């Protein structure tokens, strides 16, 4: 009986999921509702998801949050049926790592065809709010499927990466209506619904869908789609029209096409991505370093250390008022660039450069904030 309830939930819920996965899910639910028996392992195998239950992995400053299978607000038996992940669990893991000072980067390891709309919009907002704090970098990796609701979530990260064989996109929303009336008639079954309330049984599966009810359902789907597109536009720093016309228009794109279309920022394997991110410290961890340690980190090319040193100078807490930093930019400009997705960031002007010999800070022009410059034996003269 519980699978009949799940099937009803599937029919009544707007989905942001690939059509192929929905077809597989409906087949499994129909088989179980008819009395067929499958183990949890067999169900996951039929749905193409044999992943282990979600778990948080930490190491070298990078926290890996796995997002696997079908995504739904509260999974319960759906988790048993699809090997999926709940938005509540993902949100709880995110809160946990955001409070961990040993973590400098959060990596969303995504392999999901998408899921339900309920819960996903709220999780996307949570990820974007965490990104806006600027305390940790959030990176999403398509490893190797990041479609529909999974992309909705991932689009709120600072950066999106795909493995070379990855599939990304499938931006769209739909719902399913089953009309069983002809099948029941052929079997000699007649269903009578006795109800109170004009629209109480509207959209039921025992009779064809009326034009009026179809229009109501379409309006709801359109509303969810608009929310999806607006969130993607916000996360990627592009216009809504750019998402609707240039992000695959509902298609899932292979990695190279996804990068060309702007859905992702780079193509790399899981190992390459973790190697690139390893060693990034949290903001609070950087603030605990002495200035001698910061100088050593700057010498090794650590931009976070340069930013922390600039912060101390601008706030007047540095022990060395002539402390150097690594890039010619105001702190506001750098913060603004960090909030932008990498593919939308303008290149740093040619006047911004890195050197190894420090010189004192200077005023760029009257009425402007102070810029800090590092210069050396480059082709430019020290200001």
N, C-alpha and C positions, 0 to 999 in steps of 0.2 A: 504493500500500500504506500510505503514511503516514497517509492520511485514514481508513482503516479503524482504525488504531490510535487516532487522535483520536476517532473515533466511539465506540470502546470506552471511552476515557477519559471521554467525556461521559456514557455510560451508568453508569459505575461511581463517579462522583463526586457527592457531595451539592452542590446548587446553591442559591444565594440570588440568584435572577434572575427577571425577569418571565417568565411562561409564553409570552408572544408572542415575546420574543427567543429563548427556547429553541427554539420551533417554527422560527423562521427559521434558527437555527444548525444544527439537525438537517437541515433541507432542503438547506442548502448542503453540509454534510458528506456527505449521502447522494448528492448530485449528483456531488461530486468522487470519492467512493469508487466510483461506477459508471463512472468514466472521463471524466466531463465536465470541461471546461477553463474556468476563469475566472481572469482576472487579479486581482491583489490589489486593484486599484481597483474592479473589478466586484464582488468579494466584499464590500468595504466598502459599496458603494452598495446591494447587496441587503440588507445587514444594517442599513442606515440610519445608517451611521457613515462620514462622509467627512472626518473630522478629521485634522489633521496629527499626526505622531508627537509624543508627549509631550515637552515642553521646559520648562525652568524660566525664568520671567520675573521680573525684579526691577525695582524703580523706586520712588523716593520712600518707602523704608522698608517697602514691601509686596512680599512674594515670592509670586507666583502659581504654584501647583502644579496643572497640568491633570490631571484624572482622566477619561479618555475610554473609551467602549466597554466591552466585557466585561472584567471584572477576574479575574485568575487568579494563582496563586502564581508559577509560572514559565511564561511565555507560549510562547516558541519558535514553532512552526508555528501555534499558536492565535492568536498576535498577527497573523500573516499572514492567518488565516482570519476574524478578527473585528475587526481594527483596534483591539484592546484594549490594556490596560495591565497590567503585572505588579505584584503587591504589593511585590516586591523593588525595583522601580524607584521606586515611590512612597516606600517607606521610605528609600531612598538619597537621594532629593531632599529629604525631610524632615530627615534628619540634616545635610545640607549647609546648609540655611537656618537650622537651629537653632544651628549653629556660627558663623553670619555675624552679626557685631555690628552691621552696618548695617541689619539687618532687624528691625523691631519687630512686624510682623504677618505671619502666614502665611495666605494665602487659598487654600483648596482649591476649585478651579474644577471642579465636578463635572457631567458629562453622561454618565451611565452607567445601564444597566438592571440592574446587579448583576454577579454572577459566581459563581465557585466559593467554597465555604466554606474549603477549605484555604488558608492564608496570610492570609485576611481577619481572623480572630480575632487573630492575632499583630500585624498592622498596626494594628488598632483599639487594642490594648494599647500599642503604640508611640506612637500619637498622644495617647492619654490621659496617658501618662507625660510626654510633652513639654508638654502643657497644665499638668500639675501642677507643673512647675518654676516657672511663673509668669513666666518671662523674656520670653516672647513671647505675644501673643494669637493664637489659632488660630480662624479663621472659615471655615465651609464654605458654599459657595453652590451651590444647585441651579440649573444653567444649561444646560438646563432640566429634566433628568431625574436624579433621585436616588432610585433604587429598590434595595430588597433589600440586597445586599452593599455597594452604594455608600452607602446610608443607615447601615448598620452602621458603616462607617468614619467618615462625617460626624458621627454622633451623639456622637463623642468630642471634638468641637471645643468651644470656649468658647461659640460662637454658630452657629446655622444660619439662613441666609437663603435665600429662594427668589425667583426672578424671577416676575413676575406670571403668566406662562403656565406656570410650573413644575409638575412632578409629583413628589410625594415619598411615600415609604413602602414599601409592598409588603413588609412584614416577615414573612418566612416562609422555610422551607427545604423542598426536595423533591428527589427523584431520579427518574430515568427508567428504566423497564424495557421493553424491546421483546420481544415474543413473536412470533418469526418462524415458529413451527412450522406453522401453518395455511398460510401462504404457501408454505413449502417443500414441504409435502405436495401442494398444488395443482400445483406445478411438478414433482412427481415426484422430489423430492430428500429423501433421508433422511440425517440427520447423526448419527453415533455418537461420543460422547465417551468416551474411555478415560482414566481418571484414578486417582490414588492420593490418599487423604485424603478423609474423609467429606463435607466441604463444599467441596472444591476447585472444583467446577464449579457450585456452588449459584448460582442467579440467572442462569444462562446464557440466551441469547436463543433457543435451539433447542427449548425446551420450556416449557410453561406454568409460571408461578411457583407454587410450593407455598405452602400456608398458613403453614407453619413459616418458610420463607425470607422471606415477606412480612412476618411479625411481626418478624424480625430486622432487616430493612431499615427498617421503621417505627420501631423502637427507636433505630436510629442517627440517623434523621432527627429524631426527637423530641429526642435529646441535643444535636444541632447547633442546633436551634431554641431550646432552653433557654439555650445559650451566647449566641446572638444576642440574645435578649430581656434577659438579665442585663446584657450590655454596653450595650445601649441604655438600660436603667434607670440604670445607673451614670453614663453620659455625660450623660443629661438630668436626673439628680437626682430621679427619680420611682421608684415601686415597680414591681416586676415585673408585678403584677396590673394596674397602670395601663397598662402597655405592651401586655399581652395583650388587654385589653378596650377600650382607648380610643385606640389608635394606628392605626386603620384595619383591624385584624384581617386583615392580608394584602392589603388593597387599597392601590393607589396613589391618593393624594388630590391634587386641585388645590390651588394655593397657599393660597387663602382657607380651605378646609376643613382643610388641614394646619396652618395657624396656629391655627385654633380648637381643633383636637385636641391641640395642644402639640408637634407634630412639629418645627415651626420657630419661630423667634423674631420674624422680621420678613419683609416682602415688599419687595424692591427690585431694581433692575436691576444689572447688572455695573458700569456706570459710576457709579451712585449709591453702590454699596457701596465701590468703590475710592476715590471722592472722600471718603467718610466716614472711611476708614481711613488715607488718605495723611497722612504727617507724624508718625505714631506712632513714637516712638523705642524702641530696645531698652533693656532695663534697664541693660546695661553702658554703652551710649551716654549714658544719662541720668546715670550716676555720674561721667562724665568732665566734666560741666558744672560751672562755678564757681557759687558761691552767687548771685552777681550775675546770672548767666544764668538760674539757677533762678527768682529773683524775677521776672525779666522774663517767663519762661514761665508762671508762676503768674498774673501779671497778664493774660495772654492766655487764661486759663482752662484751662491744661494740668494735668490731674489727676495725670499721671505725675510732673510736676515737684513737685507738692505732696507726693506720696508719698515721693519721694526726699529732700525736705527734712526731712520728719518722721523718716525713717529715720536721717538724720545727727544730728538732735537727740536721738533716743532712744538712739543709740549713743555720744553724746558727741563726735562728730567734727565737729559744726557750728561754724563760727567765730562764730556768733551764737546763744547759748543761748536767746534769746527769739524765735527764728525762727518765722514763721507757717506754717500749712498751710491747705489749702482746705476740709477737711471735718471735722466733729466726729465722729471715730470712732477707736477704738483700732486699732493696726496689725494685731492679730490679727483683729478684726472685718472689716477691709477685705480681708485676705488670704482669709478664709473666704468672703466675698462674691464675690471674684474667681474662686474655684474652683467656684462654683455657676453652672449655666446661667442666662442672663438671665431666662428666663420663670419661674424658681423663686425668684428673689431677693426677699426681703421688702423693702418700701420702707424707705428710710432714715428713722428716726424723726424726728418733727417737731422735735426738739431739734438735729438736724443741719442746718446751714445754711452758705451761702457768703456772704462779705462781702469788702470790699476793704481795710479798715483793720485791720492786725494788732494783736493784743494778746498778752501773754505766755502761755505754757502754764500750765495749772492742774491741780490734782488734783481729779478728779471726786468722789471720796469715799475715805475711808480703806480701804486694802487693795486699791484698784483701780489699774490702770495709768494712767499720765498721759495725758490727752487734750490735744490741741492745737486751739486754736480761732482762727478769724479772724472778727472782728466789725467792724462799721462803723455807718453811720447807718441801720441797719435798724430794725425795730420792737422788737427785743430790746435789752436793756441788756447791756453788756459784763459778764462775770462778774468 
